[in-house]
Amino acid sequence: MRALIQRVSEASVSVDGEVLGEIGAGLLILICAMQGDTEAQADRLAAKIAKLRIFKDDEGRMNRSVTDIGGSALVVSQFTLAADTSRGNRPGFSTAAAPDDGNRLYEHFADQIAAQGIPVAKGRFGADMKVRLLNDGPVTIWMDTED
């Protein structure tokens, strides 16, 4: 699985003008299931993200996790993280999981983030979503279960 994690002061996702999910301080997690990904990989990724120390402590150092600060997570599916740009100018997405598998793993991942004690808001898998965020830092981290 691939994830792009952004430390945010606030974030929201909407479809057709309706806000589906919004959070205050926490993490915006853009997530993509790749072909062959498993629930076990989603579990490990969720656990790692929940413990990722990217929030400032009292001394201004990145030393606290989203759980430590009582933050939330906005989890948004984004198959374009599977983009292959090695040939030509039009990205290919053939390495992304099939839609049924992608949706199942997306929901499982969001459930695993919630199981870590983090309040979770979500987008809608496969929808044309509008995401708003106020990136704090900015802090943006790329994670891939293949690494």
VMD Tcl script that builds the backbone (N, CA, C; Angstrom):
set m [mol new atoms 441]
animate dup $m
set s [atomselect $m all]
$s set {name element resname resid chain x y z} {
  {N N MET 1 A 0.849 -1.177 0.000}
  {CA C MET 1 A 0.000 0.000 0.000}
  {C C MET 1 A 0.887 1.230 0.000}
  {N N ARG 2 A 0.373 2.265 -0.572}
  {CA C ARG 2 A 1.064 3.535 -0.605}
  {C C ARG 2 A 0.236 4.561 0.139}
  {N N ALA 3 A 0.927 5.407 0.889}
  {CA C ALA 3 A 0.238 6.459 1.622}
  {C C ALA 3 A 1.044 7.743 1.527}
  {N N LEU 4 A 0.338 8.829 1.386}
  {CA C LEU 4 A 0.915 10.154 1.483}
  {C C LEU 4 A 0.260 10.791 2.702}
  {N N ILE 5 A 1.090 11.085 3.707}
  {CA C ILE 5 A 0.584 11.576 4.982}
  {C C ILE 5 A 0.936 13.047 5.107}
  {N N GLN 6 A -0.047 13.860 5.440}
  {CA C GLN 6 A 0.196 15.276 5.630}
  {C C GLN 6 A -0.272 15.678 7.027}
  {N N ARG 7 A 0.615 16.365 7.749}
  {CA C ARG 7 A 0.238 16.925 9.048}
  {C C ARG 7 A -0.584 18.167 8.753}
  {N N VAL 8 A -1.796 18.209 9.294}
  {CA C VAL 8 A -2.708 19.308 8.975}
  {C C VAL 8 A -3.234 19.984 10.233}
  {N N SER 9 A -3.561 21.263 10.081}
  {CA C SER 9 A -4.289 21.985 11.118}
  {C C SER 9 A -5.780 21.716 10.979}
  {N N GLU 10 A -6.190 21.457 9.729}
  {CA C GLU 10 A -7.575 21.088 9.432}
  {C C GLU 10 A -7.641 20.526 8.027}
  {N N ALA 11 A -8.644 19.702 7.778}
  {CA C ALA 11 A -8.832 19.130 6.441}
  {C C ALA 11 A -10.278 18.678 6.298}
  {N N SER 12 A -10.743 18.662 5.060}
  {CA C SER 12 A -12.100 18.172 4.779}
  {C C SER 12 A -12.141 17.573 3.385}
  {N N VAL 13 A -13.138 16.723 3.179}
  {CA C VAL 13 A -13.365 16.128 1.865}
  {C C VAL 13 A -14.851 16.237 1.554}
  {N N SER 14 A -15.159 16.603 0.311}
  {CA C SER 14 A -16.556 16.732 -0.093}
  {C C SER 14 A -16.774 16.104 -1.463}
  {N N VAL 15 A -18.026 15.727 -1.698}
  {CA C VAL 15 A -18.469 15.201 -2.987}
  {C C VAL 15 A -19.735 15.949 -3.357}
  {N N ASP 16 A -19.761 16.510 -4.548}
  {CA C ASP 16 A -20.921 17.274 -5.034}
  {C C ASP 16 A -21.375 18.329 -4.032}
  {N N GLY 17 A -20.411 19.007 -3.406}
  {CA C GLY 17 A -20.721 20.091 -2.478}
  {C C GLY 17 A -21.092 19.650 -1.071}
  {N N GLU 18 A -21.198 18.346 -0.842}
  {CA C GLU 18 A -21.541 17.831 0.488}
  {C C GLU 18 A -20.270 17.390 1.199}
  {N N VAL 19 A -20.035 17.948 2.393}
  {CA C VAL 19 A -18.866 17.561 3.168}
  {C C VAL 19 A -19.119 16.177 3.752}
  {N N LEU 20 A -18.239 15.228 3.407}
  {CA C LEU 20 A -18.357 13.858 3.911}
  {C C LEU 20 A -17.570 13.659 5.190}
  {N N GLY 21 A -16.448 14.338 5.296}
  {CA C GLY 21 A -15.603 14.195 6.471}
  {C C GLY 21 A -14.755 15.423 6.661}
  {N N GLU 22 A -14.521 15.765 7.933}
  {CA C GLU 22 A -13.640 16.888 8.231}
  {C C GLU 22 A -13.004 16.666 9.592}
  {N N ILE 23 A -11.789 17.185 9.726}
  {CA C ILE 23 A -11.051 17.062 10.978}
  {C C ILE 23 A -10.378 18.388 11.302}
  {N N GLY 24 A -9.990 18.518 12.554}
  {CA C GLY 24 A -9.121 19.610 12.975}
  {C C GLY 24 A -7.695 19.121 12.872}
  {N N ALA 25 A -6.896 19.391 13.887}
  {CA C ALA 25 A -5.487 18.997 13.869}
  {C C ALA 25 A -5.362 17.480 13.767}
  {N N GLY 26 A -4.453 17.039 12.926}
  {CA C GLY 26 A -4.230 15.609 12.761}
  {C C GLY 26 A -3.546 15.291 11.459}
  {N N LEU 27 A -3.989 14.193 10.857}
  {CA C LEU 27 A -3.361 13.686 9.634}
  {C C LEU 27 A -4.372 13.569 8.500}
  {N N LEU 28 A -3.987 14.048 7.335}
  {CA C LEU 28 A -4.686 13.721 6.096}
  {C C LEU 28 A -3.894 12.569 5.499}
  {N N ILE 29 A -4.555 11.422 5.335}
  {CA C ILE 29 A -3.883 10.241 4.796}
  {C C ILE 29 A -4.507 9.902 3.453}
  {N N LEU 30 A -3.731 10.117 2.384}
  {CA C LEU 30 A -4.146 9.705 1.048}
  {C C LEU 30 A -3.601 8.293 0.875}
  {N N ILE 31 A -4.475 7.341 0.550}
  {CA C ILE 31 A -4.084 5.922 0.568}
  {C C ILE 31 A -4.448 5.242 -0.746}
  {N N CYS 32 A -3.548 4.357 -1.189}
  {CA C CYS 32 A -3.761 3.611 -2.429}
  {C C CYS 32 A -3.383 2.154 -2.212}
  {N N ALA 33 A -4.298 1.272 -2.500}
  {CA C ALA 33 A -3.995 -0.165 -2.471}
  {C C ALA 33 A -3.408 -0.549 -3.828}
  {N N MET 34 A -2.337 -1.326 -3.760}
  {CA C MET 34 A -1.657 -1.787 -4.964}
  {C C MET 34 A -2.018 -3.256 -5.199}
  {N N GLN 35 A -1.818 -3.730 -6.429}
  {CA C GLN 35 A -2.073 -5.147 -6.731}
  {C C GLN 35 A -1.274 -6.014 -5.767}
  {N N GLY 36 A -1.931 -7.018 -5.215}
  {CA C GLY 36 A -1.266 -7.960 -4.330}
  {C C GLY 36 A -1.206 -7.531 -2.873}
  {N N ASP 37 A -1.667 -6.329 -2.549}
  {CA C ASP 37 A -1.656 -5.885 -1.157}
  {C C ASP 37 A -2.618 -6.721 -0.318}
  {N N THR 38 A -2.319 -6.811 0.975}
  {CA C THR 38 A -3.102 -7.643 1.890}
  {C C THR 38 A -3.560 -6.828 3.098}
  {N N GLU 39 A -4.481 -7.412 3.851}
  {CA C GLU 39 A -4.938 -6.795 5.094}
  {C C GLU 39 A -3.786 -6.671 6.084}
  {N N ALA 40 A -2.885 -7.644 6.089}
  {CA C ALA 40 A -1.738 -7.591 7.010}
  {C C ALA 40 A -0.868 -6.366 6.716}
  {N N GLN 41 A -0.690 -6.046 5.445}
  {CA C GLN 41 A 0.081 -4.849 5.092}
  {C C GLN 41 A -0.645 -3.583 5.549}
  {N N ALA 42 A -1.955 -3.568 5.374}
  {CA C ALA 42 A -2.749 -2.423 5.826}
  {C C ALA 42 A -2.645 -2.269 7.339}
  {N N ASP 43 A -2.667 -3.389 8.055}
  {CA C ASP 43 A -2.547 -3.358 9.518}
  {C C ASP 43 A -1.219 -2.743 9.934}
  {N N ARG 44 A -0.128 -3.200 9.328}
  {CA C ARG 44 A 1.205 -2.696 9.683}
  {C C ARG 44 A 1.346 -1.211 9.348}
  {N N LEU 45 A 0.822 -0.818 8.186}
  {CA C LEU 45 A 0.910 0.576 7.782}
  {C C LEU 45 A 0.120 1.469 8.734}
  {N N ALA 46 A -1.074 1.047 9.100}
  {CA C ALA 46 A -1.899 1.830 10.029}
  {C C ALA 46 A -1.201 1.976 11.375}
  {N N ALA 47 A -0.622 0.897 11.872}
  {CA C ALA 47 A 0.078 0.939 13.161}
  {C C ALA 47 A 1.279 1.879 13.090}
  {N N LYS 48 A 2.009 1.836 11.991}
  {CA C LYS 48 A 3.184 2.700 11.819}
  {C C LYS 48 A 2.766 4.168 11.759}
  {N N ILE 49 A 1.732 4.467 10.995}
  {CA C ILE 49 A 1.268 5.849 10.861}
  {C C ILE 49 A 0.771 6.375 12.205}
  {N N ALA 50 A 0.060 5.550 12.958}
  {CA C ALA 50 A -0.466 5.982 14.254}
  {C C ALA 50 A 0.658 6.360 15.214}
  {N N LYS 51 A 1.816 5.754 15.050}
  {CA C LYS 51 A 2.952 6.013 15.950}
  {C C LYS 51 A 3.959 7.014 15.381}
  {N N LEU 52 A 3.725 7.466 14.158}
  {CA C LEU 52 A 4.659 8.368 13.491}
  {C C LEU 52 A 4.769 9.682 14.263}
  {N N ARG 53 A 5.962 10.004 14.710}
  {CA C ARG 53 A 6.176 11.188 15.558}
  {C C ARG 53 A 6.522 12.391 14.681}
  {N N ILE 54 A 5.480 13.083 14.221}
  {CA C ILE 54 A 5.678 14.230 13.338}
  {C C ILE 54 A 5.021 15.503 13.868}
  {N N PHE 55 A 4.528 15.444 15.112}
  {CA C PHE 55 A 3.931 16.626 15.732}
  {C C PHE 55 A 4.905 17.189 16.761}
  {N N LYS 56 A 4.889 18.501 16.920}
  {CA C LYS 56 A 5.845 19.177 17.799}
  {C C LYS 56 A 5.556 18.891 19.270}
  {N N ASP 57 A 6.648 18.724 20.014}
  {CA C ASP 57 A 6.537 18.619 21.472}
  {C C ASP 57 A 6.678 20.026 22.068}
  {N N ASP 58 A 6.792 20.110 23.386}
  {CA C ASP 58 A 6.889 21.413 24.058}
  {C C ASP 58 A 8.155 22.181 23.696}
  {N N GLU 59 A 9.148 21.482 23.170}
  {CA C GLU 59 A 10.398 22.125 22.769}
  {C C GLU 59 A 10.442 22.430 21.272}
  {N N GLY 60 A 9.333 22.167 20.581}
  {CA C GLY 60 A 9.258 22.467 19.155}
  {C C GLY 60 A 9.839 21.401 18.251}
  {N N ARG 61 A 10.215 20.253 18.818}
  {CA C ARG 61 A 10.770 19.162 18.023}
  {C C ARG 61 A 9.662 18.196 17.616}
  {N N MET 62 A 9.800 17.602 16.430}
  {CA C MET 62 A 8.828 16.602 15.995}
  {C C MET 62 A 9.059 15.338 16.819}
  {N N ASN 63 A 8.247 15.182 17.854}
  {CA C ASN 63 A 8.465 14.106 18.799}
  {C C ASN 63 A 7.160 13.507 19.320}
  {N N ARG 64 A 6.019 13.922 18.751}
  {CA C ARG 64 A 4.727 13.430 19.220}
  {C C ARG 64 A 3.939 12.830 18.053}
  {N N SER 65 A 3.135 11.833 18.367}
  {CA C SER 65 A 2.302 11.183 17.352}
  {C C SER 65 A 0.922 11.827 17.332}
  {N N VAL 66 A 0.121 11.448 16.362}
  {CA C VAL 66 A -1.254 11.951 16.276}
  {C C VAL 66 A -2.044 11.527 17.511}
  {N N THR 67 A -1.749 10.361 18.039}
  {CA C THR 67 A -2.414 9.897 19.257}
  {C C THR 67 A -2.000 10.757 20.440}
  {N N ASP 68 A -0.707 11.086 20.515}
  {CA C ASP 68 A -0.195 11.909 21.613}
  {C C ASP 68 A -0.887 13.263 21.688}
  {N N ILE 69 A -1.222 13.844 20.529}
  {CA C ILE 69 A -1.828 15.180 20.520}
  {C C ILE 69 A -3.357 15.122 20.553}
  {N N GLY 70 A -3.931 13.907 20.566}
  {CA C GLY 70 A -5.389 13.786 20.533}
  {C C GLY 70 A -5.970 14.199 19.199}
  {N N GLY 71 A -5.206 13.990 18.133}
  {CA C GLY 71 A -5.637 14.394 16.798}
  {C C GLY 71 A -6.504 13.353 16.114}
  {N N SER 72 A -6.954 13.698 14.927}
  {CA C SER 72 A -7.828 12.847 14.114}
  {C C SER 72 A -7.149 12.530 12.788}
  {N N ALA 73 A -7.778 11.665 12.018}
  {CA C ALA 73 A -7.281 11.323 10.683}
  {C C ALA 73 A -8.404 11.429 9.671}
  {N N LEU 74 A -8.104 12.043 8.556}
  {CA C LEU 74 A -9.001 12.052 7.401}
  {C C LEU 74 A -8.369 11.114 6.388}
  {N N VAL 75 A -9.048 9.999 6.108}
  {CA C VAL 75 A -8.514 8.966 5.221}
  {C C VAL 75 A -9.253 9.057 3.883}
  {N N VAL 76 A -8.469 9.279 2.819}
  {CA C VAL 76 A -9.037 9.491 1.484}
  {C C VAL 76 A -8.370 8.535 0.506}
  {N N SER 77 A -9.174 7.768 -0.222}
  {CA C SER 77 A -8.613 6.864 -1.228}
  {C C SER 77 A -8.097 7.688 -2.407}
  {N N GLN 78 A -6.936 7.308 -2.923}
  {CA C GLN 78 A -6.363 8.028 -4.049}
  {C C GLN 78 A -5.549 7.072 -4.907}
  {N N PHE 79 A -6.220 6.474 -5.901}
  {CA C PHE 79 A -5.553 5.489 -6.751}
  {C C PHE 79 A -4.423 6.097 -7.568}
  {N N THR 80 A -4.416 7.417 -7.746}
  {CA C THR 80 A -3.363 8.028 -8.552}
  {C C THR 80 A -1.991 7.943 -7.885}
  {N N LEU 81 A -1.920 7.520 -6.626}
  {CA C LEU 81 A -0.620 7.276 -6.001}
  {C C LEU 81 A 0.085 6.089 -6.671}
  {N N ALA 82 A -0.650 5.316 -7.452}
  {CA C ALA 82 A -0.075 4.185 -8.180}
  {C C ALA 82 A 0.481 4.596 -9.544}
  {N N ALA 83 A 0.495 5.884 -9.822}
  {CA C ALA 83 A 0.901 6.375 -11.146}
  {C C ALA 83 A 2.284 5.883 -11.553}
  {N N ASP 84 A 2.362 5.357 -12.764}
  {CA C ASP 84 A 3.628 4.980 -13.377}
  {C C ASP 84 A 3.887 6.001 -14.478}
  {N N THR 85 A 4.925 6.784 -14.298}
  {CA C THR 85 A 5.249 7.834 -15.270}
  {C C THR 85 A 6.532 7.523 -16.034}
  {N N SER 86 A 6.926 6.254 -16.030}
  {CA C SER 86 A 8.195 5.879 -16.664}
  {C C SER 86 A 8.143 5.903 -18.186}
  {N N ARG 87 A 6.943 5.827 -18.758}
  {CA C ARG 87 A 6.830 5.817 -20.217}
  {C C ARG 87 A 5.887 6.916 -20.667}
  {N N GLY 88 A 6.403 7.859 -21.377}
  {CA C GLY 88 A 5.571 8.921 -21.931}
  {C C GLY 88 A 5.121 9.924 -20.887}
  {N N ASN 89 A 4.113 10.698 -21.267}
  {CA C ASN 89 A 3.631 11.786 -20.416}
  {C C ASN 89 A 2.279 11.510 -19.780}
  {N N ARG 90 A 1.674 10.389 -20.147}
  {CA C ARG 90 A 0.383 10.044 -19.565}
  {C C ARG 90 A 0.605 8.925 -18.549}
  {N N PRO 91 A 0.299 9.182 -17.269}
  {CA C PRO 91 A 0.542 8.156 -16.249}
  {C C PRO 91 A -0.312 6.915 -16.482}
  {N N GLY 92 A 0.248 5.777 -16.132}
  {CA C GLY 92 A -0.498 4.522 -16.151}
  {C C GLY 92 A -0.796 4.108 -14.721}
  {N N PHE 93 A -1.899 3.405 -14.527}
  {CA C PHE 93 A -2.332 3.032 -13.183}
  {C C PHE 93 A -2.556 1.530 -13.051}
  {N N SER 94 A -1.922 0.756 -13.908}
  {CA C SER 94 A -2.166 -0.689 -13.936}
  {C C SER 94 A -1.676 -1.404 -12.683}
  {N N THR 95 A -0.833 -0.786 -11.882}
  {CA C THR 95 A -0.346 -1.436 -10.662}
  {C C THR 95 A -1.271 -1.218 -9.465}
  {N N ALA 96 A -2.281 -0.368 -9.629}
  {CA C ALA 96 A -3.259 -0.170 -8.552}
  {C C ALA 96 A -4.119 -1.423 -8.431}
  {N N ALA 97 A -4.597 -1.669 -7.220}
  {CA C ALA 97 A -5.491 -2.806 -7.006}
  {C C ALA 97 A -6.783 -2.613 -7.798}
  {N N ALA 98 A -7.409 -3.706 -8.164}
  {CA C ALA 98 A -8.728 -3.645 -8.813}
  {C C ALA 98 A -9.698 -2.930 -7.869}
  {N N PRO 99 A -10.722 -2.265 -8.411}
  {CA C PRO 99 A -11.623 -1.479 -7.565}
  {C C PRO 99 A -12.203 -2.225 -6.353}
  {N N ASP 100 A -12.660 -3.456 -6.522}
  {CA C ASP 100 A -13.222 -4.180 -5.377}
  {C C ASP 100 A -12.185 -4.399 -4.289}
  {N N ASP 101 A -10.983 -4.815 -4.691}
  {CA C ASP 101 A -9.902 -5.009 -3.720}
  {C C ASP 101 A -9.475 -3.673 -3.116}
  {N N GLY 102 A -9.382 -2.655 -3.938}
  {CA C GLY 102 A -8.984 -1.333 -3.459}
  {C C GLY 102 A -9.936 -0.795 -2.415}
  {N N ASN 103 A -11.227 -0.922 -2.674}
  {CA C ASN 103 A -12.234 -0.443 -1.722}
  {C C ASN 103 A -12.162 -1.240 -0.424}
  {N N ARG 104 A -12.051 -2.546 -0.530}
  {CA C ARG 104 A -11.979 -3.397 0.664}
  {C C ARG 104 A -10.773 -3.030 1.517}
  {N N LEU 105 A -9.619 -2.848 0.884}
  {CA C LEU 105 A -8.406 -2.511 1.625}
  {C C LEU 105 A -8.448 -1.084 2.175}
  {N N TYR 106 A -9.065 -0.180 1.443}
  {CA C TYR 106 A -9.243 1.195 1.924}
  {C C TYR 106 A -10.081 1.191 3.201}
  {N N GLU 107 A -11.201 0.502 3.172}
  {CA C GLU 107 A -12.068 0.438 4.353}
  {C C GLU 107 A -11.354 -0.255 5.517}
  {N N HIS 108 A -10.637 -1.319 5.214}
  {CA C HIS 108 A -9.901 -2.046 6.251}
  {C C HIS 108 A -8.834 -1.137 6.872}
  {N N PHE 109 A -8.101 -0.410 6.041}
  {CA C PHE 109 A -7.075 0.505 6.537}
  {C C PHE 109 A -7.697 1.561 7.452}
  {N N ALA 110 A -8.793 2.175 7.019}
  {CA C ALA 110 A -9.456 3.198 7.844}
  {C C ALA 110 A -9.911 2.599 9.176}
  {N N ASP 111 A -10.433 1.381 9.140}
  {CA C ASP 111 A -10.840 0.706 10.381}
  {C C ASP 111 A -9.646 0.475 11.297}
  {N N GLN 112 A -8.501 0.154 10.713}
  {CA C GLN 112 A -7.304 -0.096 11.518}
  {C C GLN 112 A -6.750 1.192 12.126}
  {N N ILE 113 A -6.872 2.296 11.428}
  {CA C ILE 113 A -6.484 3.591 12.011}
  {C C ILE 113 A -7.392 3.870 13.204}
  {N N ALA 114 A -8.690 3.653 13.040}
  {CA C ALA 114 A -9.640 3.866 14.140}
  {C C ALA 114 A -9.345 2.925 15.310}
  {N N ALA 115 A -8.926 1.703 15.009}
  {CA C ALA 115 A -8.610 0.728 16.060}
  {C C ALA 115 A -7.412 1.173 16.893}
  {N N GLN 116 A -6.619 2.112 16.358}
  {CA C GLN 116 A -5.482 2.659 17.098}
  {C C GLN 116 A -5.934 3.763 18.062}
  {N N GLY 117 A -7.245 4.015 18.117}
  {CA C GLY 117 A -7.785 5.039 19.005}
  {C C GLY 117 A -7.825 6.429 18.399}
  {N N ILE 118 A -7.719 6.492 17.085}
  {CA C ILE 118 A -7.714 7.779 16.384}
  {C C ILE 118 A -9.080 7.994 15.736}
  {N N PRO 119 A -9.758 9.103 16.045}
  {CA C PRO 119 A -11.016 9.396 15.353}
  {C C PRO 119 A -10.771 9.522 13.847}
  {N N VAL 120 A -11.610 8.873 13.050}
  {CA C VAL 120 A -11.410 8.818 11.600}
  {C C VAL 120 A -12.611 9.409 10.875}
  {N N ALA 121 A -12.315 10.269 9.904}
  {CA C ALA 121 A -13.292 10.732 8.924}
  {C C ALA 121 A -12.813 10.198 7.583}
  {N N LYS 122 A -13.744 10.008 6.645}
  {CA C LYS 122 A -13.372 9.393 5.368}
  {C C LYS 122 A -14.005 10.121 4.195}
  {N N GLY 123 A -13.407 9.852 3.051}
  {CA C GLY 123 A -13.992 10.250 1.791}
  {C C GLY 123 A -14.871 9.115 1.283}
  {N N ARG 124 A -15.139 9.107 -0.020}
  {CA C ARG 124 A -15.944 8.054 -0.635}
  {C C ARG 124 A -15.118 7.417 -1.739}
  {N N PHE 125 A -14.873 6.132 -1.611}
  {CA C PHE 125 A -14.049 5.413 -2.576}
  {C C PHE 125 A -14.613 5.581 -3.982}
  {N N GLY 126 A -13.749 5.913 -4.918}
  {CA C GLY 126 A -14.126 6.007 -6.329}
  {C C GLY 126 A -14.850 7.273 -6.722}
  {N N ALA 127 A -15.140 8.145 -5.769}
  {CA C ALA 127 A -15.883 9.370 -6.083}
  {C C ALA 127 A -14.929 10.457 -6.552}
  {N N ASP 128 A -15.493 11.451 -7.234}
  {CA C ASP 128 A -14.746 12.651 -7.610}
  {C C ASP 128 A -14.805 13.573 -6.392}
  {N N MET 129 A -13.741 13.544 -5.590}
  {CA C MET 129 A -13.729 14.256 -4.312}
  {C C MET 129 A -12.960 15.564 -4.419}
  {N N LYS 130 A -13.342 16.490 -3.587}
  {CA C LYS 130 A -12.620 17.748 -3.410}
  {C C LYS 130 A -12.055 17.723 -1.993}
  {N N VAL 131 A -10.749 17.854 -1.897}
  {CA C VAL 131 A -10.075 17.798 -0.600}
  {C C VAL 131 A -9.500 19.176 -0.296}
  {N N ARG 132 A -9.823 19.666 0.881}
  {CA C ARG 132 A -9.267 20.935 1.359}
  {C C ARG 132 A -8.401 20.627 2.570}
  {N N LEU 133 A -7.261 21.301 2.648}
  {CA C LEU 133 A -6.397 21.084 3.798}
  {C C LEU 133 A -5.578 22.319 4.086}
  {N N LEU 134 A -5.217 22.447 5.336}
  {CA C LEU 134 A -4.264 23.444 5.763}
  {C C LEU 134 A -3.078 22.655 6.291}
  {N N ASN 135 A -2.068 22.489 5.423}
  {CA C ASN 135 A -0.888 21.698 5.765}
  {C C ASN 135 A -0.102 22.452 6.825}
  {N N ASP 136 A 0.235 21.763 7.897}
  {CA C ASP 136 A 0.939 22.356 9.024}
  {C C ASP 136 A 2.416 22.035 8.918}
  {N N GLY 137 A 3.222 23.023 8.627}
  {CA C GLY 137 A 4.665 22.826 8.565}
  {C C GLY 137 A 5.308 23.494 7.360}
  {N N PRO 138 A 5.137 23.016 6.184}
  {CA C PRO 138 A 4.394 21.811 5.799}
  {C C PRO 138 A 5.171 20.536 6.134}
  {N N VAL 139 A 4.429 19.536 6.532}
  {CA C VAL 139 A 4.997 18.214 6.775}
  {C C VAL 139 A 4.225 17.234 5.907}
  {N N THR 140 A 4.922 16.597 4.968}
  {CA C THR 140 A 4.337 15.618 4.066}
  {C C THR 140 A 5.284 14.447 3.969}
  {N N ILE 141 A 4.757 13.238 4.227}
  {CA C ILE 141 A 5.606 12.045 4.264}
  {C C ILE 141 A 5.002 10.965 3.377}
  {N N TRP 142 A 5.860 10.350 2.574}
  {CA C TRP 142 A 5.485 9.269 1.674}
  {C C TRP 142 A 5.825 7.948 2.349}
  {N N MET 143 A 4.896 7.003 2.341}
  {CA C MET 143 A 5.162 5.674 2.883}
  {C C MET 143 A 4.660 4.635 1.898}
  {N N ASP 144 A 5.402 3.545 1.769}
  {CA C ASP 144 A 5.048 2.464 0.881}
  {C C ASP 144 A 5.387 1.162 1.577}
  {N N THR 145 A 4.458 0.226 1.608}
  {CA C THR 145 A 4.724 -1.050 2.297}
  {C C THR 145 A 5.786 -1.860 1.576}
  {N N GLU 146 A 6.114 -1.507 0.335}
  {CA C GLU 146 A 7.166 -2.201 -0.398}
  {C C GLU 146 A 8.552 -1.774 0.065}
  {N N ASP 147 A 8.649 -0.629 0.733}
  {CA C ASP 147 A 9.960 -0.122 1.188}
  {C C ASP 147 A 10.363 -0.747 2.501}
}
mol reanalyze $m
mol bondsrecalc $m
mol representation Tube
mol addrep $m
